[in-house]
Amino acid sequence: MTSLFLLMISGYVCGALTALLVGNRITGRWLAAVLTAVSSISGLALGVLIIAAGNPLTFTSARLLPLTGVAIRLDMLGAVFLIVIGLVGFASATYAFGYSRQYVGRYSLRLAGAVFNVLLLALSLQVMADNALTFLILWEAMSLAAYLLVLTEHDRPGTVRAGVWYLAMTHAGFAALIAMFLLLSGADLTSSFASMRAGAMLLSPATRNAIFVLALFGFGAKSGIIPLHVWLPMAHPVAPSHVSAILSGVVIKMGIYGLLRVLLDLLGGGPAWWGGIVLGLGAISALLGVLYALMEHDLKRLLAYHSVENIGIILIGIGAGLIFHSYGLMTLAALGFIGGLYHTINHATFKGLLFLGAGSVLHATGTRDMEKMGGLVKRMPWTSLFFLIGAAAISALPPLNGFASEWLVFQSLLGGSNIPTPEVAVVMPLAVGMLALTSGLAAACFVKAFGISFLAIPRSAEAERAHESPP
């Protein structure tokens, strides 16, 4: 396991250096892509081995900082997210080699390639952070790397504005996370997560509630839950498509990871109203996200709003799990958490596929406006097929993965009948209805998106000149 960890770290570092030194040449781009792909696969394999073995990997560096060493520990929860990072990172790195050719002579491929590796490295280490200071340093590194990648096509309209909104929202959330860790650690950011777990039960109810509110705001801003979603539909569409896949499939999931790490692992759960708020925000985000998507004609903005929707679905499962956990119904709680985590993995795969498909369409037509497309199924048969698979999965159509995880979330909500409390008796059926409506609207939205973009006849010269993407 240690060898895989070191291979992952060294691969990302070497990939960044290779991109920075020779990234504008085809051999440099090829070598950087290979190094990034190898590192991603190493991270994925490491996550799988940790889950299979059930033993965490612990690694403490030399004292790199004045106050503490960088503490690294990969447990089962972190391993799940490391698998997501490795899976989407491998696909995006492979895709970026061909996709980035259009940027030669226009933008700095050296900076983009180096920052892409830095982002994946920060994400991979983020889920291994074992003290507050390490967590916050990596969180900031991840945020700044994502910001620079959003600004890749800086001369296009709306790109700088999207970057500013992203930076503002992510730093507002970062400030909340600093305050949260100060409360959780007794103002000692160098304390380990193990000491926080030990001291969590000694905190007063008011302090625990304040930690919950700060965590929900800080991690919710990163995840893009409504009403903290304003940056997401601006930033995801303007980023290069392989970066959009990482942003939507992985970066926003760090908010989900953070919520689970703090609320469930470090605090050990809380009162039922914590879960009720998480579930309620999830249901609102899911429904409003898909409604916003239905009004969109920009293909990548449509996909971005569906990220808000699917983050909502994940939070519904986590919220239900927190409610059941507070009542001591551990089997139902496990079902809710499993449903949320399973949908986290599934959303990363089908949303990554859809954003890469949208990138192929943008590469072939030069436009994100679905009204200027049409007839692409004849000119781009492979892209059409893969986009259709992703569209069916995100619409929760059986037997694809989106259906499997949404069904688990449904099943967890139905367990609410085991709690004879009026509040739960009202909230759970409402969440079931909103989740069912969301699934139906998502299917309608992707019928529209696929039909307008790929079927009928071309509605513009760009669509008539469209061509299939290279392998």
C-alpha positions as CSV (number, residue, x, y, z in Angstrom):
1,M,0.0,0.0,0.0
2,T,2.8,2.4,0.8
3,S,4.3,1.8,-2.6
4,L,1.0,2.7,-4.3
5,F,0.8,5.8,-2.1
6,L,4.3,6.9,-3.1
7,L,3.7,6.1,-6.8
8,M,0.6,8.3,-6.7
9,I,2.3,11.2,-5.1
10,S,5.5,11.0,-7.3
11,G,3.4,10.6,-10.5
12,Y,1.4,13.7,-9.9
13,V,4.5,15.7,-9.0
14,C,6.4,14.5,-12.0
15,G,3.4,15.1,-14.2
16,A,3.2,18.7,-13.0
17,L,6.9,19.2,-13.6
18,T,6.8,17.6,-17.0
19,A,3.8,19.8,-18.1
20,L,5.5,22.9,-16.7
21,L,8.8,22.2,-18.5
22,V,7.7,20.7,-21.9
23,G,4.0,21.0,-21.8
24,N,3.6,22.8,-25.2
25,R,5.2,20.0,-27.1
26,I,3.3,16.9,-28.1
27,T,5.8,14.6,-26.4
28,G,5.5,16.7,-23.2
29,R,1.7,16.6,-23.3
30,W,1.8,12.8,-23.9
31,L,4.2,12.1,-21.1
32,A,2.3,14.4,-18.7
33,A,-1.0,12.7,-19.6
34,V,0.6,9.2,-19.0
35,L,2.0,10.3,-15.6
36,T,-1.3,11.7,-14.5
37,A,-3.2,8.6,-15.6
38,V,-0.8,6.3,-13.8
39,S,-1.1,8.3,-10.6
40,S,-4.9,8.3,-10.9
41,I,-4.9,4.5,-11.3
42,S,-2.5,4.1,-8.4
43,G,-4.9,6.2,-6.2
44,L,-7.9,4.1,-7.3
45,A,-6.0,0.9,-6.6
46,L,-5.0,2.2,-3.2
47,G,-8.6,3.0,-2.3
48,V,-9.7,-0.4,-3.3
49,L,-7.0,-2.1,-1.3
50,I,-7.8,-0.1,1.8
51,I,-11.5,-1.1,1.6
52,A,-10.7,-4.7,0.9
53,A,-8.2,-5.0,3.8
54,G,-10.1,-2.8,6.2
55,N,-6.9,-1.4,7.6
56,P,-6.1,2.3,7.4
57,L,-2.8,3.6,6.0
58,T,-1.0,6.1,8.3
59,F,1.9,8.2,7.2
60,T,3.4,11.2,9.2
61,S,5.9,13.4,7.4
62,A,8.9,15.2,8.8
63,R,8.1,18.5,10.4
64,L,7.5,20.6,7.3
65,L,5.6,23.3,9.2
66,P,6.7,25.3,12.2
67,L,3.9,23.9,14.4
68,T,3.2,20.4,13.2
69,G,4.0,17.7,10.7
70,V,1.7,16.9,7.8
71,A,-0.4,14.0,9.1
72,I,-1.8,11.6,6.6
73,R,-4.2,8.7,7.3
74,L,-6.4,6.9,4.7
75,D,-9.4,5.1,6.2
76,M,-12.5,3.5,4.7
77,L,-14.3,6.8,4.2
78,G,-11.4,8.5,2.5
79,A,-10.8,5.4,0.4
80,V,-14.3,5.7,-1.1
81,F,-13.6,9.2,-2.3
82,L,-10.0,8.3,-3.4
83,I,-11.6,5.8,-5.7
84,V,-13.8,8.5,-7.2
85,I,-10.8,10.8,-7.6
86,G,-8.8,8.1,-9.4
87,L,-11.6,7.0,-11.7
88,V,-12.5,10.5,-12.9
89,G,-8.9,11.7,-12.9
90,F,-7.8,8.8,-15.2
91,A,-10.6,9.5,-17.7
92,S,-10.0,13.2,-17.7
93,A,-6.2,12.9,-18.0
94,T,-6.6,10.5,-21.0
95,Y,-9.2,12.8,-22.6
96,A,-7.2,15.9,-22.0
97,F,-4.3,14.8,-24.3
98,G,-6.5,15.0,-27.4
99,Y,-8.8,17.8,-26.2
100,S,-5.9,20.2,-25.3
101,R,-4.6,20.3,-28.9
102,Q,-7.1,23.0,-29.7
103,Y,-5.4,25.2,-27.0
104,V,-1.9,25.1,-28.7
105,G,-0.8,28.6,-29.4
106,R,-3.8,30.1,-27.7
107,Y,-3.4,29.4,-24.0
108,S,-0.6,28.2,-21.7
109,L,-0.6,24.4,-21.8
110,R,2.3,24.3,-19.4
111,L,0.4,26.1,-16.6
112,A,-2.9,24.2,-17.3
113,G,-1.1,20.8,-17.3
114,A,0.8,21.6,-14.1
115,V,-2.2,23.0,-12.2
116,F,-4.3,20.0,-13.3
117,N,-1.8,17.7,-11.6
118,V,-1.7,19.9,-8.5
119,L,-5.5,19.8,-8.3
120,L,-5.6,16.0,-8.5
121,L,-2.7,15.7,-5.9
122,A,-4.5,18.1,-3.5
123,L,-7.8,16.2,-3.9
124,S,-6.1,12.8,-3.3
125,L,-4.3,14.1,-0.1
126,Q,-7.4,16.0,1.0
127,V,-9.2,12.7,1.9
128,M,-6.2,11.6,3.8
129,A,-5.7,14.6,6.0
130,D,-5.6,13.6,9.7
131,N,-5.3,17.0,11.4
132,A,-7.0,20.3,11.0
133,L,-4.1,22.3,9.7
134,T,-3.3,19.7,7.0
135,F,-7.0,19.6,6.0
136,L,-7.2,23.4,5.7
137,I,-3.9,23.7,3.7
138,L,-5.0,21.1,1.2
139,W,-8.5,22.6,1.0
140,E,-7.0,25.9,0.0
141,A,-4.6,24.3,-2.5
142,M,-7.5,22.5,-4.1
143,S,-9.6,25.6,-4.3
144,L,-6.8,27.8,-5.8
145,A,-5.9,25.1,-8.4
146,A,-9.5,24.8,-9.4
147,Y,-9.8,28.6,-9.7
148,L,-6.7,28.7,-12.1
149,L,-8.2,26.0,-14.2
150,V,-11.5,27.7,-14.5
151,L,-9.6,30.8,-15.9
152,T,-7.9,28.7,-18.6
153,E,-9.9,30.3,-21.4
154,H,-9.6,33.7,-19.7
155,D,-10.4,35.8,-22.8
156,R,-13.9,34.3,-23.3
157,P,-16.9,36.3,-22.1
158,G,-18.0,35.4,-18.6
159,T,-14.8,33.4,-17.6
160,V,-13.3,36.0,-15.3
161,R,-16.6,36.8,-13.7
162,A,-17.2,33.1,-13.1
163,G,-13.7,32.8,-11.5
164,V,-14.4,35.7,-9.2
165,W,-17.7,34.3,-8.0
166,Y,-16.0,30.9,-7.4
167,L,-13.2,32.4,-5.5
168,A,-15.5,34.6,-3.4
169,M,-17.8,31.7,-2.4
170,T,-15.0,29.2,-1.8
171,H,-13.2,31.6,0.5
172,A,-16.4,32.5,2.4
173,G,-16.8,28.7,3.0
174,F,-13.1,28.5,3.9
175,A,-13.5,31.1,6.6
176,A,-16.4,29.1,8.1
177,L,-14.3,25.9,8.1
178,I,-11.5,27.7,10.0
179,A,-14.0,28.8,12.6
180,M,-15.4,25.3,12.7
181,F,-12.1,23.7,13.3
182,L,-11.1,26.2,16.0
183,L,-14.3,25.3,17.9
184,L,-13.8,21.6,17.3
185,S,-10.2,21.5,18.3
186,G,-10.3,23.9,21.2
187,A,-8.4,26.6,19.2
188,D,-5.5,24.2,18.5
189,L,-5.5,23.6,14.7
190,T,-2.5,21.2,15.1
191,S,-4.6,18.7,17.1
192,S,-5.3,15.4,15.3
193,F,-8.7,14.1,14.3
194,A,-8.3,11.4,16.9
195,S,-8.1,13.9,19.7
196,M,-11.1,15.8,18.2
197,R,-13.1,12.5,18.3
198,A,-12.2,12.0,21.9
199,G,-13.1,15.5,22.9
200,A,-16.3,15.9,20.9
201,M,-18.6,14.5,23.5
202,L,-17.3,17.0,26.1
203,L,-18.4,19.9,23.9
204,S,-21.5,21.8,25.0
205,P,-24.7,21.4,22.9
206,A,-24.4,25.0,21.8
207,T,-20.8,24.5,20.6
208,R,-21.8,21.3,18.8
209,N,-24.7,23.1,17.1
210,A,-22.4,26.0,16.1
211,I,-19.9,23.5,14.6
212,F,-22.8,21.9,12.6
213,V,-23.9,25.3,11.2
214,L,-20.4,26.3,10.2
215,A,-19.7,22.9,8.6
216,L,-22.9,23.0,6.7
217,F,-22.1,26.5,5.3
218,G,-18.4,25.8,4.6
219,F,-18.9,22.4,2.9
220,G,-22.2,23.4,1.4
221,A,-20.5,26.3,-0.4
222,K,-18.1,23.8,-2.0
223,S,-20.8,21.4,-2.9
224,G,-23.1,24.0,-4.5
225,I,-26.2,23.3,-2.5
226,I,-29.0,25.9,-2.8
227,P,-28.7,28.8,-2.0
228,L,-24.9,28.6,-2.0
229,H,-24.9,27.4,-5.6
230,V,-24.5,30.7,-7.5
231,W,-20.9,30.1,-8.6
232,L,-21.4,26.6,-9.9
233,P,-23.5,27.2,-13.1
234,M,-21.0,30.0,-14.0
235,A,-17.7,28.2,-13.3
236,H,-18.4,24.7,-14.6
237,P,-19.4,25.7,-18.2
238,V,-16.5,28.0,-18.9
239,A,-13.8,25.6,-17.7
240,P,-12.2,23.1,-20.2
241,S,-14.5,20.1,-20.5
242,H,-12.0,17.7,-18.8
243,V,-11.7,20.2,-16.0
244,S,-15.5,20.5,-15.8
245,A,-15.7,16.7,-15.3
246,I,-13.3,17.0,-12.4
247,L,-15.1,20.0,-10.9
248,S,-18.5,18.3,-11.1
249,G,-17.5,14.7,-10.5
250,V,-14.9,15.2,-7.8
251,V,-14.3,18.8,-6.4
252,I,-17.9,19.4,-5.3
253,K,-17.9,16.0,-3.6
254,M,-15.3,17.2,-1.2
255,G,-18.1,19.1,0.5
256,I,-19.9,15.7,0.9
257,Y,-16.7,14.2,2.2
258,G,-16.2,17.0,4.7
259,L,-19.8,16.8,6.0
260,L,-19.5,13.1,6.6
261,R,-16.0,13.4,8.2
262,V,-17.1,16.2,10.6
263,L,-20.7,15.3,11.4
264,L,-20.5,11.5,11.5
265,D,-16.8,10.8,12.2
266,L,-15.5,13.6,14.4
267,L,-18.7,14.6,16.2
268,G,-20.3,11.1,16.2
269,G,-23.7,12.3,15.0
270,G,-26.1,14.8,16.5
271,P,-29.7,15.6,17.2
272,A,-32.4,14.7,14.6
273,W,-32.8,18.3,13.5
274,W,-29.3,18.3,12.0
275,G,-30.4,15.5,9.7
276,G,-33.7,17.3,9.0
277,I,-31.9,20.4,7.8
278,V,-29.5,18.4,5.6
279,L,-32.4,16.4,4.2
280,G,-34.5,19.5,3.6
281,L,-31.7,21.4,1.9
282,G,-31.0,18.3,-0.2
283,A,-34.6,18.0,-1.3
284,I,-34.8,21.7,-2.3
285,S,-31.5,21.6,-4.1
286,A,-32.5,18.5,-6.1
287,L,-35.9,19.9,-7.2
288,L,-34.7,23.4,-7.9
289,G,-31.6,22.2,-9.6
290,V,-33.5,20.2,-12.2
291,L,-36.0,23.0,-12.7
292,Y,-33.1,25.4,-13.5
293,A,-31.7,22.8,-15.8
294,L,-35.0,22.5,-17.7
295,M,-34.8,26.2,-18.6
296,E,-31.3,26.0,-20.0
297,H,-30.2,25.9,-23.7
298,D,-26.5,25.9,-22.9
299,L,-25.5,22.3,-22.8
300,K,-22.7,22.6,-20.2
301,R,-24.8,24.9,-18.0
302,L,-27.6,22.3,-18.1
303,L,-25.2,19.7,-16.9
304,A,-23.9,22.1,-14.2
305,Y,-27.4,22.6,-12.8
306,H,-27.8,18.8,-12.8
307,S,-24.8,18.7,-10.5
308,V,-26.8,20.8,-8.0
309,E,-29.7,18.3,-8.4
310,N,-27.5,15.3,-7.7
311,I,-25.7,16.9,-4.8
312,G,-29.3,17.3,-3.4
313,I,-30.0,13.6,-3.9
314,I,-26.8,12.7,-2.1
315,L,-27.7,15.0,0.8
316,I,-31.2,13.5,1.0
317,G,-29.6,10.1,1.7
318,I,-27.1,11.6,4.2
319,G,-29.8,13.6,5.9
320,A,-32.0,10.5,6.3
321,G,-29.0,8.6,7.7
322,L,-28.4,11.4,10.3
323,I,-32.0,11.3,11.4
324,F,-32.0,7.5,11.8
325,H,-28.7,7.7,13.5
326,S,-30.0,10.1,16.1
327,Y,-32.8,7.7,16.9
328,G,-30.5,4.7,17.2
329,L,-31.8,3.0,14.1
330,M,-28.4,2.0,12.8
331,T,-29.5,-0.3,10.0
332,L,-31.7,2.3,8.5
333,A,-28.9,4.9,9.1
334,A,-26.4,2.7,7.3
335,L,-28.9,2.4,4.3
336,G,-29.1,6.2,4.1
337,F,-25.4,6.7,4.2
338,I,-24.7,3.9,1.7
339,G,-27.3,5.4,-0.7
340,G,-25.6,8.8,-0.4
341,L,-22.1,7.4,-0.9
342,Y,-23.2,5.1,-3.7
343,H,-24.8,8.0,-5.6
344,T,-21.6,10.0,-5.0
345,I,-19.7,7.3,-6.9
346,N,-22.4,6.9,-9.6
347,H,-22.8,10.7,-10.2
348,A,-19.0,11.0,-10.7
349,T,-19.1,8.4,-13.4
350,F,-22.1,9.5,-15.4
351,K,-21.6,13.2,-14.9
352,G,-17.9,12.8,-15.9
353,L,-19.1,10.9,-19.0
354,L,-21.7,13.6,-19.9
355,F,-19.2,16.5,-19.5
356,L,-16.6,14.7,-21.6
357,G,-19.4,14.1,-24.2
358,A,-20.4,17.8,-24.1
359,G,-16.7,18.6,-24.6
360,S,-16.6,16.5,-27.7
361,V,-19.7,18.3,-29.0
362,L,-18.1,21.7,-28.2
363,H,-14.9,20.6,-29.9
364,A,-16.8,19.5,-33.0
365,T,-19.3,22.5,-33.3
366,G,-17.6,25.3,-31.4
367,T,-20.8,26.1,-29.6
368,R,-22.6,25.1,-26.3
369,D,-26.0,26.4,-27.6
370,M,-28.2,23.4,-28.1
371,E,-30.5,25.5,-30.4
372,K,-27.5,25.6,-32.9
373,M,-27.0,21.8,-32.9
374,G,-29.2,19.0,-34.2
375,G,-28.4,16.0,-36.4
376,L,-25.2,15.2,-34.5
377,V,-26.2,11.5,-34.2
378,K,-25.2,11.0,-37.9
379,R,-22.0,13.0,-37.7
380,M,-20.9,11.9,-34.2
381,P,-22.2,8.4,-33.7
382,W,-19.9,7.4,-30.9
383,T,-20.3,10.6,-28.9
384,S,-24.0,10.3,-29.3
385,L,-24.0,6.7,-28.0
386,F,-22.0,7.5,-24.9
387,F,-23.9,10.7,-24.2
388,L,-27.1,8.7,-24.5
389,I,-25.8,6.2,-21.9
390,G,-24.9,9.0,-19.5
391,A,-28.3,10.7,-20.1
392,A,-30.1,7.4,-19.3
393,A,-28.0,6.9,-16.1
394,I,-28.6,10.4,-14.8
395,S,-32.3,10.0,-15.5
396,A,-32.3,7.0,-13.1
397,L,-33.5,4.6,-15.8
398,P,-33.0,0.9,-14.9
399,P,-30.8,-1.0,-15.0
400,L,-28.1,1.7,-15.0
401,N,-26.2,3.0,-11.9
402,G,-28.2,6.1,-11.4
403,F,-31.3,4.0,-10.8
404,A,-29.6,1.7,-8.4
405,S,-28.4,4.5,-6.0
406,E,-31.5,6.6,-6.2
407,W,-33.5,3.4,-5.4
408,L,-31.4,3.0,-2.2
409,V,-32.1,6.6,-1.2
410,F,-35.8,5.9,-1.8
411,Q,-35.7,2.8,0.4
412,S,-34.0,4.7,3.2
413,L,-36.7,7.4,3.2
414,L,-39.4,4.8,3.4
415,G,-37.9,3.6,6.7
416,G,-39.1,6.9,8.2
417,S,-42.4,5.1,9.1
418,N,-40.4,3.5,11.9
419,I,-40.1,6.8,13.7
420,P,-43.4,7.7,15.5
421,T,-42.6,11.5,15.5
422,P,-44.9,14.0,13.8
423,E,-42.0,16.0,12.4
424,V,-40.4,12.9,10.8
425,A,-43.8,11.7,9.6
426,V,-44.2,14.9,7.6
427,V,-40.6,15.4,6.4
428,M,-39.9,11.9,5.0
429,P,-43.0,11.6,2.7
430,L,-42.3,15.1,1.4
431,A,-38.8,14.1,0.6
432,V,-40.0,11.0,-1.1
433,G,-42.4,13.1,-3.3
434,M,-39.7,15.6,-4.1
435,L,-37.2,12.9,-5.0
436,A,-39.7,11.2,-7.3
437,L,-40.6,14.5,-9.0
438,T,-36.9,15.3,-9.4
439,S,-36.3,11.9,-11.1
440,G,-39.2,12.5,-13.5
441,L,-38.1,16.0,-14.4
442,A,-34.5,14.8,-14.9
443,A,-35.7,12.3,-17.5
444,A,-37.7,15.0,-19.3
445,C,-34.7,17.3,-19.2
446,F,-32.4,14.8,-20.9
447,V,-35.0,13.8,-23.5
448,K,-34.9,17.5,-24.4
449,A,-31.1,17.8,-24.2
450,F,-30.5,14.7,-26.3
451,G,-33.3,15.3,-28.8
452,I,-32.4,18.9,-29.5
453,S,-28.7,18.3,-29.6
454,F,-28.4,15.0,-31.5
455,L,-31.6,14.2,-33.3
456,A,-33.5,15.8,-36.3
457,I,-31.5,17.9,-38.8
458,P,-28.7,20.4,-38.3
459,R,-29.9,23.9,-37.4
460,S,-26.7,25.7,-38.1
461,A,-23.6,25.7,-40.2
462,E,-21.6,24.6,-37.2
463,A,-23.7,21.5,-36.8
464,E,-23.5,20.7,-40.5
465,R,-19.7,20.8,-40.2
466,A,-19.5,18.7,-37.1
467,H,-17.2,15.7,-37.0
468,E,-16.5,12.8,-34.6
469,S,-13.9,13.4,-32.0
470,P,-10.6,11.5,-32.2
471,P,-10.2,8.4,-30.1
